[in-house]
Amino acid sequence: MELIQVTTGMPWFWTIVSATVLSRLFLFPFTVKQMQSTAALAPHQAEMAAIKDEMTAAQKKRDVLAMQRLALRQKMLYNKAGVSLSGMALAPFIQLPVTLGMFFGVKKLCDLPVEQLKYSGFEWVPDLTVADPTWTLPILATALMNVQITMSMRDMVGASPQMSHVMNFLRLLTTGSVFLMANLSSGVIVYLLTGIVMMILQSFALRQPAVRRMLGIPLIPAHLRQPAPSMMESLRFARKWWNNQVADVKAQKK
């Protein structure tokens, strides 16, 4: 970021925005690769789910031979779909360090602080090294984070049904994050806001059939897409899950 600021002479506000956009563009090919793999596996969802259930049962029985056999079946299924297991695992290992590196990099600049950051903000928060006294940035970031999670739920293919409910509970948790973000410096919130907006735009663009065809991402048939559950459905799921856990504990004690 310092290199961008020194070479361009941009104010620090726009330097943070530019660096965030560049980091998201750097990660974009890995996101596309991940989506290509997910879309290729979509027609095999039923078989993948069956293997997962059998694997869970084999793990409970500690049946090593069955687990090895199922792992081989899973590998053959991935090969059939033209998907590399290592390729799918690569994206998160690259995305996480870049995202966290940017976050802590901006935070360090604001915490030092770099003197110019005190005069490179905007109208209601001219000092990027302090928290937003109006809470506008934290509230906006929280709202957009909720939008981004909702869009991600609609784009999920091949995930377990439970994952949709987990995402719903994440939406609830984001409402509490406003109090955490209210204590962060405005420069860090600018980074978070820019990243969230970029992910929302990315999700919207990658839904378009023309964009998917251009990037070689197979279109997902409507019947393979998982409908996003309502919050009430997720609450009923959580209640049923808890009752099942209690029943299992009681059964083990007998």
Accessible surface in RSA format (square Angstrom, percent):
REM  Atomic radii and reference values for relative SASA: ProtOr
REM  Chains: A
REM  Algorithm: Lee & Richards
REM  Probe-radius: 1.40
REM  Slices: 20
REM RES _ NUM      All-atoms   Total-Side   Main-Chain    Non-polar    All polar
REM                ABS   REL    ABS   REL    ABS   REL    ABS   REL    ABS   REL
RES MET A   1    51.82  26.8  14.74   9.8  37.08  88.3  14.74  12.5  37.08  49.1
RES GLU A   2   107.28  61.6 105.45  79.8   1.84   4.4  25.38  49.1  81.90  66.9
RES LEU A   3   135.04  75.2 127.77  91.4   7.27  18.3 131.89  92.6   3.15   8.5
RES ILE A   4    36.13  20.6  34.74  25.9   1.39   3.4  36.13  26.0   0.00   0.0
RES GLN A   5    32.22  18.0  31.66  23.1   0.56   1.3   0.00   0.0  32.22  24.4
RES VAL A   6   116.46  76.6  91.96  83.3  24.51  59.0  96.83  84.1  19.64  53.3
RES THR A   7    96.35  68.5  57.51  58.3  38.84  92.6  56.75  76.2  39.59  59.9
RES THR A   8    78.58  55.9  43.63  44.2  34.94  83.3  50.34  67.6  28.24  42.7
RES GLY A   9    57.50  70.9   0.00   N/A  57.50  70.9  29.30  80.4  28.20  63.2
RES MET A  10    51.08  26.5  48.07  31.8   3.01   7.2  26.83  22.8  24.25  32.1
RES PRO A  11    71.26  51.9  63.26  57.7   8.01  29.1  71.22  58.8   0.04   0.2
RES TRP A  12     7.23   2.9   7.23   3.5   0.00   0.0   7.12   3.8   0.11   0.2
RES PHE A  13    39.23  19.6  39.23  24.3   0.00   0.0  39.23  23.8   0.00   0.0
RES TRP A  14   136.14  54.6 136.14  65.9   0.00   0.0 110.64  59.0  25.50  41.4
RES THR A  15     0.00   0.0   0.00   0.0   0.00   0.0   0.00   0.0   0.00   0.0
RES ILE A  16     0.77   0.4   0.77   0.6   0.00   0.0   0.77   0.6   0.00   0.0
RES VAL A  17    26.79  17.6  26.79  24.3   0.00   0.0  26.79  23.3   0.00   0.0
RES SER A  18    30.81  26.0  25.35  33.8   5.45  12.6  16.99  36.2  13.82  19.4
RES ALA A  19     7.62   7.0   4.29   6.6   3.33   7.6   5.24   7.4   2.38   6.3
RES THR A  20     0.38   0.3   0.38   0.4   0.00   0.0   0.38   0.5   0.00   0.0
RES VAL A  21    43.36  28.5  43.36  39.3   0.00   0.0  43.36  37.7   0.00   0.0
RES LEU A  22    97.90  54.5  93.47  66.9   4.44  11.2  93.74  65.8   4.17  11.2
RES SER A  23    15.50  13.1   9.01  12.0   6.48  14.9  11.79  25.1   3.70   5.2
RES ARG A  24    30.66  12.9  29.04  14.8   1.62   3.9   8.09  11.1  22.57  13.7
RES LEU A  25   100.55  56.0  91.31  65.3   9.24  23.2  91.73  64.4   8.82  23.7
RES PHE A  26   114.75  57.4 102.47  63.5  12.28  32.0 112.18  68.0   2.57   7.4
RES LEU A  27     1.37   0.8   1.37   1.0   0.00   0.0   1.37   1.0   0.00   0.0
RES PHE A  28    58.78  29.4  58.78  36.4   0.00   0.0  58.78  35.6   0.00   0.0
RES PRO A  29    79.33  57.8  69.13  63.0  10.20  37.1  74.11  61.2   5.22  32.5
RES PHE A  30    46.96  23.5  46.27  28.7   0.69   1.8  46.96  28.5   0.00   0.0
RES THR A  31    15.63  11.1  15.63  15.8   0.00   0.0  14.62  19.6   1.00   1.5
RES VAL A  32    13.42   8.8  13.42  12.1   0.00   0.0  13.42  11.7   0.00   0.0
RES LYS A  33   108.62  53.0 107.92  66.2   0.70   1.7  55.03  49.5  53.59  57.1
RES GLN A  34    54.20  30.3  53.31  39.0   0.89   2.1  11.28  24.0  42.92  32.6
RES MET A  35    44.31  22.9  41.69  27.6   2.63   6.3  37.27  31.7   7.04   9.3
RES GLN A  36    49.39  27.6  46.94  34.3   2.45   5.8  14.27  30.4  35.11  26.6
RES SER A  37     7.84   6.6   5.42   7.2   2.41   5.6   2.37   5.1   5.47   7.7
RES THR A  38    41.60  29.6  39.57  40.1   2.03   4.8  29.20  39.2  12.39  18.7
RES ALA A  39     5.26   4.8   0.81   1.3   4.45  10.1   1.32   1.9   3.93  10.4
RES ALA A  40    27.86  25.6  16.78  25.9  11.07  25.2  23.32  32.8   4.54  12.0
RES LEU A  41    17.99  10.0  17.10  12.2   0.89   2.2  17.36  12.2   0.63   1.7
RES ALA A  42     1.06   1.0   0.31   0.5   0.76   1.7   0.99   1.4   0.07   0.2
RES PRO A  43    89.85  65.5  59.86  54.6  29.98 109.0  61.88  51.1  27.97 173.8
RES HIS A  44    32.99  18.0  29.68  20.6   3.31   8.5  16.65  17.2  16.34  19.0
RES GLN A  45    37.77  21.1  32.44  23.7   5.32  12.7  19.30  41.1  18.47  14.0
RES ALA A  46    84.78  78.0  68.38 105.5  16.41  37.3  77.41 109.0   7.38  19.5
RES GLU A  47    77.71  44.6  70.43  53.3   7.28  17.3  27.70  53.6  50.02  40.8
RES MET A  48    38.43  19.9  34.81  23.0   3.62   8.6  35.10  29.8   3.33   4.4
RES ALA A  49    53.92  49.6  47.29  73.0   6.63  15.1  53.37  75.2   0.55   1.4
RES ALA A  50    43.29  39.8  36.51  56.3   6.78  15.4  42.55  59.9   0.74   2.0
RES ILE A  51     2.48   1.4   2.48   1.8   0.00   0.0   2.48   1.8   0.00   0.0
RES LYS A  52   123.79  60.4 119.22  73.1   4.57  10.9  90.22  81.2  33.57  35.8
RES ASP A  53    98.85  69.2  91.49  91.1   7.36  17.4  28.85  67.9  70.00  69.8
RES GLU A  54    73.84  42.4  68.32  51.7   5.52  13.1  36.19  70.0  37.65  30.7
RES MET A  55    37.35  19.3  37.35  24.7   0.00   0.0  34.05  29.0   3.30   4.4
RES THR A  56    60.19  42.8  59.97  60.8   0.22   0.5  42.29  56.8  17.91  27.1
RES ALA A  57    44.73  41.1  40.28  62.2   4.45  10.1  44.13  62.1   0.60   1.6
RES ALA A  58     6.11   5.6   2.78   4.3   3.33   7.6   5.63   7.9   0.48   1.3
RES GLN A  59    96.91  54.2  83.31  60.9  13.60  32.4  22.51  47.9  74.39  56.4
RES LYS A  60   166.58  81.3 132.53  81.3  34.05  81.1  86.48  77.8  80.10  85.3
RES LYS A  61   163.31  79.7 132.85  81.5  30.46  72.5  85.89  77.3  77.43  82.5
RES ARG A  62   205.15  86.1 185.94  94.8  19.21  45.7  61.87  84.6 143.28  86.8
RES ASP A  63    59.27  41.5  52.92  52.7   6.35  15.0  14.19  33.4  45.08  45.0
RES VAL A  64    93.46  61.5  90.25  81.7   3.21   7.7  90.25  78.4   3.21   8.7
RES LEU A  65   134.39  74.8 130.52  93.4   3.86   9.7 130.52  91.7   3.86  10.4
RES ALA A  66    10.25   9.4   9.95  15.4   0.29   0.7   9.95  14.0   0.29   0.8
RES MET A  67    57.95  30.0  56.36  37.3   1.59   3.8  52.23  44.4   5.71   7.6
RES GLN A  68   109.53  61.3  99.96  73.1   9.57  22.8  40.78  86.8  68.75  52.1
RES ARG A  69   135.45  56.9 129.13  65.8   6.32  15.1  63.88  87.3  71.58  43.4
RES LEU A  70     2.76   1.5   2.76   2.0   0.00   0.0   2.76   1.9   0.00   0.0
RES ALA A  71    47.81  44.0  42.45  65.5   5.36  12.2  43.00  60.6   4.81  12.7
RES LEU A  72   105.35  58.7 101.40  72.5   3.95   9.9 104.76  73.6   0.58   1.6
RES ARG A  73    85.23  35.8  80.67  41.1   4.56  10.9  39.22  53.6  46.02  27.9
RES GLN A  74    55.18  30.9  55.18  40.3   0.00   0.0   0.12   0.3  55.06  41.8
RES LYS A  75   116.53  56.8 116.22  71.3   0.31   0.7  58.70  52.8  57.83  61.6
RES MET A  76   118.43  61.3 111.98  74.1   6.45  15.4  98.45  83.7  19.98  26.5
RES LEU A  77     6.52   3.6   3.29   2.4   3.23   8.1   6.09   4.3   0.43   1.2
RES TYR A  78    20.38   9.5  20.38  11.6   0.00   0.0   1.93   1.5  18.45  22.7
RES ASN A  79    96.54  66.6  75.49  72.9  21.05  50.7  27.83  67.0  68.71  66.4
RES LYS A  80   152.84  74.6 114.82  70.4  38.02  90.5  81.88  73.7  70.96  75.6
RES ALA A  81    19.62  18.0   0.00   0.0  19.62  44.6   6.33   8.9  13.29  35.2
RES GLY A  82    68.92  85.0   0.00   N/A  68.92  85.0  35.24  96.7  33.67  75.4
RES VAL A  83     8.83   5.8   1.33   1.2   7.50  18.1   4.44   3.9   4.39  11.9
RES SER A  84    59.21  50.0  46.33  61.8  12.88  29.7  41.97  89.4  17.24  24.1
RES LEU A  85    87.14  48.5  78.73  56.3   8.41  21.2  78.98  55.5   8.16  22.0
RES SER A  86    86.76  73.3  71.27  95.1  15.48  35.7  56.81 121.0  29.95  42.0
RES GLY A  87    18.07  22.3   0.00   N/A  18.07  22.3  15.23  41.8   2.83   6.3
RES MET A  88    44.64  23.1  40.12  26.6   4.52  10.8  39.50  33.6   5.14   6.8
RES ALA A  89    47.08  43.3  39.09  60.3   8.00  18.2  46.82  65.9   0.26   0.7
RES LEU A  90    89.36  49.8  86.61  62.0   2.75   6.9  89.36  62.8   0.00   0.0
RES ALA A  91     2.80   2.6   2.50   3.9   0.30   0.7   2.80   3.9   0.00   0.0
RES PRO A  92    62.11  45.3  57.41  52.3   4.70  17.1  60.64  50.1   1.47   9.2
RES PHE A  93   153.67  76.9 141.61  87.7  12.06  31.4 144.90  87.8   8.77  25.1
RES ILE A  94    40.70  23.2  37.33  27.8   3.37   8.1  40.37  29.1   0.33   0.9
RES GLN A  95    37.70  21.1  37.64  27.5   0.06   0.1  13.42  28.6  24.28  18.4
RES LEU A  96   109.99  61.3 107.29  76.8   2.70   6.8 109.58  77.0   0.40   1.1
RES PRO A  97    79.48  57.9  64.45  58.8  15.03  54.6  72.46  59.8   7.02  43.6
RES VAL A  98    38.85  25.6  31.46  28.5   7.39  17.8  38.22  33.2   0.62   1.7
RES THR A  99    51.64  36.7  48.94  49.6   2.70   6.4  46.57  62.6   5.07   7.7
RES LEU A 100    81.69  45.5  81.62  58.4   0.07   0.2  81.69  57.4   0.00   0.0
RES GLY A 101    43.83  54.1   0.00   N/A  43.83  54.1  34.25  94.0   9.58  21.5
RES MET A 102    30.35  15.7  27.05  17.9   3.30   7.8   7.03   6.0  23.32  30.9
RES PHE A 103    39.47  19.7  39.47  24.4   0.00   0.0  39.47  23.9   0.00   0.0
RES PHE A 104   118.35  59.2 114.08  70.7   4.28  11.1 114.39  69.4   3.96  11.3
RES GLY A 105    27.53  34.0   0.00   N/A  27.53  34.0  25.09  68.9   2.44   5.5
RES VAL A 106     0.17   0.1   0.17   0.2   0.00   0.0   0.17   0.1   0.00   0.0
RES LYS A 107    69.16  33.7  69.16  42.4   0.00   0.0  33.79  30.4  35.38  37.7
RES LYS A 108   138.34  67.5 133.02  81.6   5.32  12.7  80.37  72.3  57.97  61.8
RES LEU A 109    17.16   9.6  17.16  12.3   0.00   0.0  17.16  12.0   0.00   0.0
RES CYS A 110     4.15   3.1   0.07   0.1   4.07   9.6   0.00   0.0   4.15   4.5
RES ASP A 111    86.82  60.8  58.54  58.3  28.28  66.9  31.86  75.0  54.96  54.8
RES LEU A 112   116.54  64.9  82.37  58.9  34.17  85.9  85.62  60.1  30.92  83.2
RES PRO A 113    52.11  38.0  36.74  33.5  15.37  55.9  36.74  30.3  15.37  95.5
RES VAL A 114    29.49  19.4  24.22  21.9   5.27  12.7  29.49  25.6   0.00   0.0
RES GLU A 115    95.76  55.0  91.78  69.4   3.98   9.5  54.60 105.6  41.16  33.6
RES GLN A 116    96.94  54.2  94.12  68.8   2.82   6.7  40.02  85.2  56.91  43.2
RES LEU A 117     0.28   0.2   0.28   0.2   0.00   0.0   0.28   0.2   0.00   0.0
RES LYS A 118    70.93  34.6  64.57  39.6   6.36  15.1  21.59  19.4  49.33  52.6
RES TYR A 119   166.08  77.5 133.69  76.1  32.39  84.3 106.04  79.7  60.04  74.0
RES SER A 120    13.39  11.3   9.26  12.4   4.13   9.5   3.90   8.3   9.49  13.3
RES GLY A 121    23.92  29.5   0.00   N/A  23.92  29.5   0.92   2.5  23.00  51.5
RES PHE A 122    44.74  22.4  31.62  19.6  13.12  34.2  43.78  26.5   0.97   2.8
RES GLU A 123   169.45  97.3 135.12 102.2  34.34  81.8  60.70 117.4 108.75  88.8
RES TRP A 124   115.87  46.5  97.52  47.2  18.35  43.1 105.10  56.0  10.77  17.5
RES VAL A 125     2.18   1.4   1.08   1.0   1.10   2.6   2.18   1.9   0.00   0.0
RES PRO A 126    79.95  58.3  79.53  72.5   0.42   1.5  79.95  66.0   0.00   0.0
RES ASP A 127    32.40  22.7  32.21  32.1   0.20   0.5  14.46  34.0  17.95  17.9
RES LEU A 128     0.00   0.0   0.00   0.0   0.00   0.0   0.00   0.0   0.00   0.0
RES THR A 129    23.59  16.8   7.04   7.1  16.55  39.5   2.63   3.5  20.96  31.7
RES VAL A 130    72.15  47.5  67.42  61.0   4.74  11.4  72.15  62.7   0.00   0.0
RES ALA A 131    38.62  35.5  26.68  41.2  11.94  27.2  26.68  37.6  11.94  31.6
RES ASP A 132     3.23   2.3   0.24   0.2   3.00   7.1   0.24   0.6   3.00   3.0
RES PRO A 133   103.74  75.6  68.40  62.4  35.34 128.5  80.37  66.4  23.36 145.2
RES THR A 134    74.25  52.8  46.98  47.6  27.27  65.0  55.17  74.1  19.09  28.9
RES TRP A 135    98.02  39.3  98.02  47.4   0.00   0.0  73.26  39.1  24.76  40.2
RES THR A 136    58.47  41.6  53.47  54.2   5.00  11.9  40.01  53.7  18.46  27.9
RES LEU A 137     8.71   4.8   8.71   6.2   0.00   0.0   8.71   6.1   0.00   0.0
RES PRO A 138     0.89   0.6   0.89   0.8   0.00   0.0   0.89   0.7   0.00   0.0
RES ILE A 139    98.59  56.1  97.49  72.6   1.10   2.7  97.91  70.5   0.67   1.8
RES LEU A 140    83.40  46.4  80.94  57.9   2.46   6.2  83.22  58.4   0.18   0.5
RES ALA A 141     0.00   0.0   0.00   0.0   0.00   0.0   0.00   0.0   0.00   0.0
RES THR A 142    14.24  10.1  14.19  14.4   0.05   0.1  14.19  19.1   0.05   0.1
RES ALA A 143    52.07  47.9  42.84  66.1   9.23  21.0  50.56  71.2   1.51   4.0
RES LEU A 144    40.68  22.7  40.68  29.1   0.00   0.0  40.68  28.6   0.00   0.0
RES MET A 145    45.38  23.5  45.36  30.0   0.02   0.0  28.69  24.4  16.69  22.1
RES ASN A 146    35.31  24.3  35.31  34.1   0.00   0.0  11.04  26.6  24.27  23.5
RES VAL A 147    68.01  44.8  65.38  59.2   2.64   6.4  68.01  59.1   0.00   0.0
RES GLN A 148    32.04  17.9  32.04  23.4   0.00   0.0   0.33   0.7  31.71  24.1
RES ILE A 149    18.03  10.3  17.72  13.2   0.31   0.7  18.03  13.0   0.00   0.0
RES THR A 150    32.51  23.1  32.44  32.9   0.08   0.2  29.43  39.5   3.09   4.7
RES MET A 151    20.39  10.6  20.39  13.5   0.00   0.0  15.07  12.8   5.32   7.0
RES SER A 152    28.53  24.1  23.68  31.6   4.85  11.2  17.62  37.5  10.91  15.3
RES MET A 153     4.21   2.2   2.52   1.7   1.69   4.0   2.50   2.1   1.71   2.3
RES ARG A 154   139.93  58.8 123.00  62.7  16.93  40.3  32.31  44.2 107.62  65.2
RES ASP A 155    51.76  36.3  30.42  30.3  21.34  50.5  23.30  54.8  28.46  28.4
RES MET A 156    27.74  14.4  21.63  14.3   6.11  14.6  21.50  18.3   6.24   8.3
RES VAL A 157    19.61  12.9   9.63   8.7   9.98  24.0   9.63   8.4   9.98  27.1
RES GLY A 158    47.60  58.7   0.00   N/A  47.60  58.7  15.01  41.2  32.58  73.0
RES ALA A 159    31.49  29.0  17.16  26.5  14.33  32.6  27.07  38.1   4.41  11.7
RES SER A 160    33.44  28.3  20.61  27.5  12.83  29.6  16.69  35.5  16.75  23.5
RES PRO A 161    97.76  71.2  92.33  84.2   5.43  19.7  96.34  79.5   1.42   8.8
RES GLN A 162    89.79  50.2  89.79  65.6   0.00   0.0  30.35  64.6  59.44  45.1
RES MET A 163    79.35  41.1  78.78  52.1   0.57   1.4  68.54  58.3  10.81  14.3
RES SER A 164     6.40   5.4   6.40   8.5   0.00   0.0   3.38   7.2   3.02   4.2
RES HIS A 165    24.67  13.5  24.67  17.2   0.00   0.0   6.33   6.5  18.34  21.3
RES VAL A 166    68.74  45.2  67.96  61.5   0.78   1.9  68.38  59.4   0.36   1.0
RES MET A 167    28.37  14.7  28.37  18.8   0.00   0.0  17.47  14.8  10.91  14.4
RES ASN A 168     0.00   0.0   0.00   0.0   0.00   0.0   0.00   0.0   0.00   0.0
RES PHE A 169    56.01  28.0  55.43  34.3   0.58   1.5  55.43  33.6   0.58   1.7
RES LEU A 170    72.78  40.5  72.62  52.0   0.16   0.4  72.62  51.0   0.16   0.4
RES ARG A 171    62.69  26.3  61.81  31.5   0.87   2.1   1.71   2.3  60.98  37.0
RES LEU A 172    84.53  47.1  78.35  56.1   6.18  15.5  79.15  55.6   5.38  14.5
RES LEU A 173   125.81  70.1 114.32  81.8  11.49  28.9 117.23  82.3   8.58  23.1
RES THR A 174    10.26   7.3   8.32   8.4   1.94   4.6  10.26  13.8   0.00   0.0
RES THR A 175    77.93  55.4  70.77  71.8   7.15  17.0  55.67  74.8  22.26  33.6
RES GLY A 176    36.46  45.0   0.00   N/A  36.46  45.0  29.98  82.3   6.47  14.5
RES SER A 177    20.93  17.7  19.15  25.6   1.77   4.1  20.36  43.4   0.57   0.8
RES VAL A 178    18.19  12.0  18.19  16.5   0.00   0.0  18.19  15.8   0.00   0.0
RES PHE A 179   128.53  64.3 124.40  77.1   4.13  10.8 124.80  75.7   3.74  10.7
RES LEU A 180   131.62  73.3 126.67  90.6   4.95  12.4 127.35  89.4   4.27  11.5
RES MET A 181     9.66   5.0   9.39   6.2   0.27   0.6   8.30   7.1   1.37   1.8
RES ALA A 182     8.75   8.0   2.26   3.5   6.49  14.8   2.30   3.2   6.45  17.1
RES ASN A 183   124.90  86.1  95.90  92.7  29.00  69.8  28.62  68.9  96.28  93.1
RES LEU A 184    37.42  20.8  35.33  25.3   2.10   5.3  36.77  25.8   0.66   1.8
RES SER A 185    12.28  10.4   5.43   7.2   6.86  15.8   6.05  12.9   6.24   8.7
RES SER A 186     0.00   0.0   0.00   0.0   0.00   0.0   0.00   0.0   0.00   0.0
RES GLY A 187     0.00   0.0   0.00   N/A   0.00   0.0   0.00   0.0   0.00   0.0
RES VAL A 188     0.00   0.0   0.00   0.0   0.00   0.0   0.00   0.0   0.00   0.0
RES ILE A 189     0.87   0.5   0.87   0.6   0.00   0.0   0.87   0.6   0.00   0.0
RES VAL A 190     6.09   4.0   5.38   4.9   0.72   1.7   6.04   5.2   0.06   0.2
RES TYR A 191    13.63   6.4  13.57   7.7   0.06   0.2   5.96   4.5   7.67   9.5
RES LEU A 192    40.65  22.6  38.04  27.2   2.62   6.6  40.04  28.1   0.61   1.6
RES LEU A 193    19.73  11.0  19.69  14.1   0.04   0.1  19.73  13.9   0.00   0.0
RES THR A 194    18.23  13.0  13.50  13.7   4.73  11.3  12.42  16.7   5.80   8.8
RES GLY A 195     8.10  10.0   0.00   N/A   8.10  10.0   8.10  22.2   0.00   0.0
RES ILE A 196    10.43   5.9  10.30   7.7   0.13   0.3  10.30   7.4   0.13   0.3
RES VAL A 197    59.69  39.3  59.49  53.9   0.20   0.5  59.69  51.9   0.00   0.0
RES MET A 198    39.38  20.4  37.20  24.6   2.18   5.2  23.19  19.7  16.19  21.4
RES MET A 199    52.05  27.0  51.56  34.1   0.49   1.2  31.68  26.9  20.37  27.0
RES ILE A 200    27.43  15.6  27.38  20.4   0.05   0.1  27.43  19.8   0.00   0.0
RES LEU A 201   104.68  58.3 101.34  72.5   3.34   8.4 101.77  71.5   2.91   7.8
RES GLN A 202    32.22  18.0  25.50  18.6   6.71  16.0  12.47  26.5  19.74  15.0
RES SER A 203    16.35  13.8  12.14  16.2   4.20   9.7   3.75   8.0  12.60  17.6
RES PHE A 204   120.15  60.1 120.15  74.4   0.00   0.0 120.15  72.8   0.00   0.0
RES ALA A 205    38.17  35.1  36.06  55.6   2.12   4.8  38.17  53.8   0.00   0.0
RES LEU A 206     5.32   3.0   4.71   3.4   0.61   1.5   4.99   3.5   0.33   0.9
RES ARG A 207    78.65  33.0  60.57  30.9  18.08  43.0  34.93  47.7  43.72  26.5
RES GLN A 208    61.51  34.4  61.41  44.9   0.10   0.2  20.59  43.8  40.93  31.0
RES PRO A 209    64.78  47.2  64.78  59.1   0.00   0.0  64.78  53.5   0.00   0.0
RES ALA A 210    66.05  60.7  57.94  89.4   8.11  18.4  60.00  84.5   6.05  16.0
RES VAL A 211    37.54  24.7  36.91  33.4   0.64   1.5  37.53  32.6   0.01   0.0
RES ARG A 212    24.42  10.3  24.42  12.5   0.00   0.0   5.51   7.5  18.91  11.5
RES ARG A 213   154.52  64.9 130.41  66.5  24.11  57.4  67.26  91.9  87.26  52.9
RES MET A 214   147.78  76.5 110.44  73.1  37.34  88.9  81.41  69.2  66.37  87.9
RES LEU A 215    48.13  26.8  36.30  26.0  11.83  29.7  41.69  29.3   6.44  17.3
RES GLY A 216    49.17  60.6   0.00   N/A  49.17  60.6  34.48  94.6  14.69  32.9
RES ILE A 217     3.37   1.9   0.00   0.0   3.37   8.1   0.34   0.2   3.04   8.2
RES PRO A 218    60.85  44.3  48.58  44.3  12.27  44.6  60.29  49.8   0.55   3.4
RES LEU A 219    85.75  47.8  66.45  47.5  19.30  48.5  66.45  46.7  19.30  51.9
RES ILE A 220    14.83   8.4  10.18   7.6   4.64  11.2  10.42   7.5   4.41  12.0
RES PRO A 221    59.40  43.3  46.89  42.7  12.50  45.5  58.88  48.6   0.52   3.2
RES ALA A 222    81.16  74.6  62.37  96.2  18.79  42.7  62.68  88.3  18.48  49.0
RES HIS A 223   151.42  82.8 114.01  79.2  37.40  95.7  93.64  96.5  57.78  67.2
RES LEU A 224    32.26  18.0  27.62  19.8   4.64  11.7  29.95  21.0   2.30   6.2
RES ARG A 225   128.33  53.9 116.57  59.4  11.76  28.0  30.55  41.8  97.78  59.3
RES GLN A 226    37.95  21.2  30.83  22.5   7.12  17.0  24.07  51.2  13.88  10.5
RES PRO A 227   120.59  87.9  99.99  91.2  20.59  74.9 111.23  91.8   9.36  58.2
RES ALA A 228    50.46  46.4  21.38  33.0  29.08  66.2  22.32  31.4  28.13  74.5
RES PRO A 229    18.81  13.7  10.62   9.7   8.20  29.8  14.02  11.6   4.79  29.8
RES SER A 230    58.79  49.7  45.81  61.1  12.98  29.9  51.56 109.8   7.23  10.1
RES MET A 231    51.72  26.8  46.63  30.9   5.08  12.1  46.63  39.6   5.08   6.7
RES MET A 232   111.76  57.9 111.41  73.7   0.35   0.8  88.38  75.1  23.38  31.0
RES GLU A 233    77.57  44.5  73.62  55.7   3.95   9.4  19.01  36.8  58.56  47.8
RES SER A 234     0.00   0.0   0.00   0.0   0.00   0.0   0.00   0.0   0.00   0.0
RES LEU A 235    70.96  39.5  67.81  48.5   3.15   7.9  67.81  47.6   3.15   8.5
RES ARG A 236   125.24  52.6 120.70  61.5   4.55  10.8  54.50  74.5  70.75  42.9
RES PHE A 237    58.21  29.1  52.15  32.3   6.06  15.8  57.51  34.9   0.70   2.0
RES ALA A 238    33.29  30.6  28.76  44.4   4.53  10.3  31.03  43.7   2.26   6.0
RES ARG A 239   141.01  59.2 133.91  68.3   7.10  16.9  60.45  82.6  80.56  48.8
RES LYS A 240   137.65  67.2 134.00  82.2   3.65   8.7  79.64  71.7  58.00  61.8
RES TRP A 241   131.12  52.6 127.47  61.7   3.66   8.6 110.76  59.1  20.37  33.0
RES TRP A 242   153.39  61.6 153.39  74.2   0.00   0.0 132.21  70.5  21.19  34.4
RES ASN A 243    83.54  57.6  77.63  75.0   5.91  14.2  24.60  59.2  58.93  57.0
RES ASN A 244    72.00  49.7  70.72  68.3   1.28   3.1  16.11  38.8  55.89  54.0
RES GLN A 245    71.01  39.7  70.48  51.5   0.53   1.3  12.56  26.7  58.46  44.3
RES VAL A 246    52.43  34.5  49.91  45.2   2.52   6.1  52.38  45.5   0.06   0.2
RES ALA A 247    56.08  51.6  47.43  73.2   8.65  19.7  52.11  73.4   3.97  10.5
RES ASP A 248    75.43  52.8  73.51  73.2   1.92   4.5  16.42  38.6  59.01  58.8
RES VAL A 249    74.71  49.2  74.61  67.5   0.10   0.3  74.61  64.8   0.10   0.3
RES LYS A 250   126.34  61.6 123.95  76.1   2.39   5.7  73.07  65.8  53.27  56.7
RES ALA A 251    65.21  60.0  48.84  75.4  16.36  37.2  51.37  72.3  13.84  36.7
RES GLN A 252   150.30  84.0 117.16  85.6  33.15  78.9  47.50 101.1 102.80  78.0
RES LYS A 253   169.18  82.5 130.96  80.4  38.22  91.0  85.55  77.0  83.63  89.1
RES LYS A 254   207.96 101.5 143.70  88.2  64.26 153.0 120.88 108.8  87.08  92.8
END  Absolute sums over single chains surface
CHAIN  1 A    15244.8      13116.3       2128.5      10399.4       4845.4
END  Absolute sums over all chains
TOTAL         15244.8      13116.3       2128.5      10399.4       4845.4
